[in-house]
């Protein structure tokens, strides 16, 4: 029996990252095959652009067939619109809900191709403002109620709706804003009154949020750990540097090692421009986390 190059690549990847579990990688259609061949991840997370809503997933059958996929919903759109599923502006809320229905249809198309029983949908749900004096006026209870309806809709379609934790100062179309929802880790706990939410814990975002709130990051992570089963992983430097590679920021990854070896948590390294130079950023992140 002859052994192909892909066999050795697969064996190398399994050996190289043998100390971590349930990890995947962010992909676009153009690099899915390369990432699969180089890394052999447990799953792939497709990062949607708004333009993907005009793409038929069935045109990529060969890439998607029998894959385990998660989908990251788009947040920003070419016309300057930002998805906001909890907006207090009825016009923005209506348009966001209309767009989200299209996103759900797209995700269901992928789910049908991959034949997954359930599929993860990671969403930046909104709640940001450009006005600092509007931060404290936001009604989180109403926001949780809106998201509970979306959560139940997704559950009925076997979609795991995973709101993502947020940094205090988001950047939208080059302008700094102020997030008001899922910045404080306690929001994850409070939301359970409305629906049994699970979350995508963005390590980089939440580290900056904890720094902003002057609360302990590791303790906060452990406190809300029952409420997240998915992670985006990168380093960070408060107040504005997120998504940097492991070891380049101030997060002590040794203290959160157990999350990278859990059978219950899926995660990806989400470092900025990690796909460049033959995916060097992703590879470096995986190697560093594997060596912890």
C-alpha positions, 0 to 999 in steps of 0.5 A: 500500500502506498501512502500519500503526502496527505497521510503524513501531513495528517499524522504530523498535525495530530502529533504536533497538536496532541495536547489540545482538543476540539480545535478548529480554524477560521476559513473562507471558501478559497482556503478551505482545502489548504487548511484542511490539508495542512492542519487537519482541524477538528472542524472549520469556522466559516467567516461570512462576509456580507457578500456571501449572502449572494453566494449559493453554498451549493456551488461549493458542495465539494468543499463542504460535503461531510465537513463539520462547520461552524458559521460566523455571521457577518456584522458589517455591510457595504452600505455602512449598515451594522447588524444590531439585533437588539437595537432600540431604533425600530428601523435598524431592528427591522432591517437587522431581523430581515438580514438575519433571516437571510443568514439563517437560510444560508446557514441551513443550506450549509447544514444540509450539505454537511449533514450535521445534526446541529450547526453553530452560528456565532453572532455579534448581536449588537448593542453598541453606540457611538455616544459615550453618554448613552452607555448607561441608558441601554435596557439589557432586559429588553435586549435579552428578551429580543435575543431569547426569541431569536434563540428559540427560533434557531433552536427550532431549526437545529442551529446553535445560536451563540452570541459573542462576548464583546470588547468595551471599544469596538471599531466599526468602519474605522470609528470607535464605538462603545459596547453595552451588551456582553461586555460585563461577564455577568451579562451571560448569567443574567441572560439565563432568566430569558433563555438558556443561552450558550455563548462564544467566549471571545478571550481577547474581547473579554480580557479587555472588558475585564481590564476595563471593568477592573475585575479579574479575568480568570475568575470571571471566565471560571464564573461564567464557564457553564454558559459558554461552549465555544471560544475565539482565542487570541491575546490582547493588550488593553485598551485597544489591541485585540486579536494579537498572537499568543504571547504578544499580549497580557493574557496568562494562558497558563491559567486557562489551559483547561479550556483548551483540553475540554471535551465540551468546548470547541475553539479556534485561534482567531488571530489577526491576519493569521491566514497570511504567509501560509497560515503562519499566525494560526500555526504559531497560535496552535503551537504555543497553546499546545506547549502550555 
